[in-house]
Amino acid sequence: MARDLAPEVERLMQFRDPNIRKKAALCSIRIIKKVPDLAENFINPAAALLKEKHHGVLISGVQLCTELCKVCTEALEYFRKKCTEGLVRTLKDLANSPYAPEYDIAGITDPFLHIRLLKLLRVLGEGDADASDSMNDILAQVATKTESSKVAGNAILYECVQTIMSIEDNGGLRVLAVNILGRFLSNRDNNIRYVALNMLMKAVTADAQAVQRHRATILECVKDADASIRRRALELVYVLVNESNVKPLTKELIDYLEVSDQDFKGDLTAKICSIVTKFSPEKIWYIDQMLKVLSEAGNFVKDETWHAFIVVISNASELQGYTVRALYRAIQMSTEQESFVRVAVWCIGEYGDMLVNNIGMLDIEDPITVTESDAVDVVEIAIKRHSSDLTTKAMALVALLKLSSRFPSCSERIKDIVVQYKGNLMLELQQRSLEFNSIIAKHQNIRSALVERMPVLDEATFIGRRAGSLSGTASTPAGPSVNLPNGVAKASVSPLVDLLDLNSDDAPAPSSSGGDLLQDLLGVDLSPASQPSGAGQAPKSGTDVLLDLLSIGSPSAQSTSSTTDILSTSMNGKAPVSPLDDLSSLSLSARETSNAGAAPMMDLLDGFAPNPPRNENNGPDYPSITAYESSSLRMTFNFSKQPENPQTTIIQATFTNLSSNAYTDFVFQAAVPKFLQLHLEPASSNTLPASDNGTLSQNLRVTNSQHGKKSLVMRIRIAYKLDGKDKLEEGQINNFPRGL
C-alpha cells in the first residue's frame, strides 16, 4: 500500500493548501520508515519544503529531511551540499525574529522549530568538517543569546549543546557547551541537573579539561538529596579523577562518606575504593585512605576489597609497623565495622611484635605504648563482640594462636580464651579451638614454625587470580553423546560445567587459582606446585592437619588407599591422607592407640605418623606416570617438549583394558584451569581391545601460561560401552612431574 500511495503523497507535497502539504510530509515520514527503498523519491520534494515560510509545513519538512538522512546516504550527501547554508540562514532568522504572537512561547519564537532545525544540523554536521564550519557561528549565537530562565530556553540550549558535541571538533564551541551544562547543574530543577550530568559524561571524552573546571559543582551534586542525581554525579566524579586531582577529590568523597545516607554508602564506598586503588600515588596514602573508608563504612566494603588491602600491606614491609599501629589506634575508637575489625585482627596477629616494640616508626607518627596484654585485649574484644560473624571469630582465633608464639608471657591467657570455644555450636570454631589448644599445650616445638609470618603474596598474582578464579577452559574431540550409568542423559549444552563438576558442592577445585584469598594469606596453596619436594606429588586432602589448623576446607573421610592421585567426587574413599609431612622438616612421633574404644577422643595432632619420603625425578627427562587406574582401566602419560617452546607439553595418553571384554565407543575428555590451554587430537581408535590384545593412544597438547609458577592439573572423564551398557569413569590428575 505504501508503494502504491507514494506517488500521490509526493504530488500532494506540492499542493497549494499548507495544511495538506504538512500532512503529506508527515505521511511521507511513515512511508520511508515502512519502505526505505522509496526514500530517494522524496529527496527533492523534501528539499523544497525547507524554503517554506509556514512554520507548520517547515517543521514537517525538517523532520522529513532528518528521517531521510537516517535511511539514505544519498539524501544525507545531497542535503549537506544543497541545504546546509539554507538551514543555517533559517535558524538565524528564527533566532533574530521579532515578537510573533502566533509562535511565541515564554518569549521565544517557536522553540519546537528551533529544536527540529538543531537536530537536522547535528545530523548534517556529524562527520563532515565543511558542514560543521558553516554552522559554527549560528550555534554560538543560539548558545549565547537564548534565555535560560525558562523551560523552552533550556530545551533549546540542551539541543544546541548536543549539536555542538556531535559535530566536528571546535574547541571554543565545546568549552561554551560545557559552560552551559555547568549552569544547568546550578538549576533548581532536578530534571535539568540530571540531563546536564548525562551530557557531561559524554563531554568528558571530548574535552575533559573543560569539564574539570566544574568539578566543585559536580561534587556538590554528589551530596544532592535526589538519589538519581547523587549516583549520576558520583559516576561523573569517578571519570574525572586522575593522578593530579585524586587527593582532593578523594578527601571530599571521604568527608561526605561520614554523613551520607545509608542507602548511598554502598555505591560511594565502592567508588572511593576503586579510585584509591587505581590512582594511588604512594602506598602510605593508599593505606591511610583505606583505613578511613574501613573505619567509616567497613560494613559496605566488599570482601575482595579488604582482601586486596591485606595483600598491599603484606607487600609493604616498611609500612607494616605503621599500619598495625594505625589500626590499633582506630579500633580503640570503634569496632562497629566488620571488615575493619577483620583487617585489624589479621594485622595484629601477623605484626603484633611490631606493635608492641614500635618497630618501623615513621617521622609522621607519634609513639604509642602498647603492652602484649593490650594487643591480646583487642583480639579478645573482637572475638567476643556480639555482632562478630563466623569469619571474624575464626580469624581472631588464628590471630590468638599466632600471638601465643609471639608473646610467650600471654600464652596461658590466650589458651584460656581459645579453650572457651571448644564447645561452641559453630563446628568451625569448635574445631579451631580444640586444634589450637592442642598446639599451645602440647606442641610448642612446632608452634613457632607453624605460625610464623605469612609469605608475601605477589600483587600481580592476586589480581590475576581474582580475574580468573571462576573461569576454566575445556577441550574435547567430537564424539557420541554420553549417558550416565543411571540412565539419565547429561545435557550436552554445558560439557565444561559437567566435566569440572561445577554444580557439585563437594567437588575439588581444579586449580588453586579458584581458592579464596585467605588460603594464600595463610600460606596454603592447594595446587601441586606448592608441595615441597619431600612430600611427593600426592594432592592434599581434606584431612591434611595443616589445612585443619588453618581451617581451609572441611575434613573428609580418611582412607588407607594411596595407590592413586585421582581426586574425584565419584570415587569415594580414595582421597589419600596427607599428614604433617607437609610441614617440611618438622615431624611428630606417632602414639599407639591400642584401645580405640576406650579413648573418649583422639588427640587431634597425635596419632599421625609422617609418611616415608618418596623419590622424585628431577632430571631433564620427564618420567612416565600412571595418571589413572581402576579395576577395569589404566591410563599412562608419556611427556615430551620442544626446546624452543618450554611452555607447551606433548602428552601421549595410552589406555590399557584390564578386563577380558573389549570396550566400544571409547571417548576420552579432559578439562583444565584457565591458565592452561588444552588441545586433544583424535584417538587412534574408538575401540579398546580386551586385556593383552592391544592398547589405544591419544595425544594431548597442553600450554601452561604460568610455566614455572604453577603445575599442570587436569580433570578427566572416560566413557565407553561394555556389552552394550554405558560406563563412565572420572577423576582428577595432580601427579604431573614438576617443570611442566
Salt bridges, closest charged atoms under 4 A:
GLU8 OE2 - ARG11 NH2 2.21
ASP37 OD2 - ARG3 NH2 3.66
GLU52 OE2 - ARG21 NE 2.94
GLU77 OE2 - ARG80 NH1 3.25
ASP110 OD2 - HIS55 ND1 2.80
GLU159 OE1 - ARG122 NH1 3.15
ASP169 OD1 - ARG174 NH1 3.39
GLU220 OE2 - LYS223 NZ 3.93
ASP224 OD2 - ARG193 NH2 2.61
GLU235 OE1 - ARG232 NH1 2.45
GLU252 OE1 - LYS223 NZ 3.77
ASP255 OD2 - LYS251 NZ 3.11
ASP261 OD2 - ARG230 NH1 3.60
ASP267 OD2 - ARG231 NE 2.67
GLU282 OE2 - LYS247 NZ 3.84
ASP303 OD1 - ARG342 NH1 3.71
GLU338 OE1 - ARG385 NH1 3.42
GLU350 OE2 - LYS402 NZ 2.09
ASP353 OD1 - ARG453 NH2 2.92
GLU365 OE1 - ARG325 NE 2.79
ASP377 OD1 - ARG413 NH2 2.18
GLU380 OE2 - LYS384 NZ 2.83
GLU380 OE1 - ARG413 NH2 2.70
ASP389 OD2 - ARG342 NH2 2.32
GLU428 OE2 - ARG432 NE 3.13
GLU459 OE2 - LYS283 NZ 3.33
ASP498 OD1 - LYS490 NZ 3.15
ASP498 OD2 - ARG717 NH2 2.31
ASP501 OD2 - ARG715 NH2 2.69
ASP520 OD1 - ARG465 NH1 2.57
ASP525 OD2 - ARG465 NH2 3.85
ASP603 OD2 - LYS442 NZ 2.84
ASP606 OD1 - HIS443 NE2 3.57
ASP606 OD2 - ARG591 NH2 2.96
GLU616 OE2 - ARG738 NE 2.99
GLU629 OE2 - ARG634 NE 3.59
ASP665 OD2 - LYS721 NZ 3.56
GLU681 OE2 - ARG701 NH1 3.97
GLU730 OE2 - ARG717 NH2 3.08
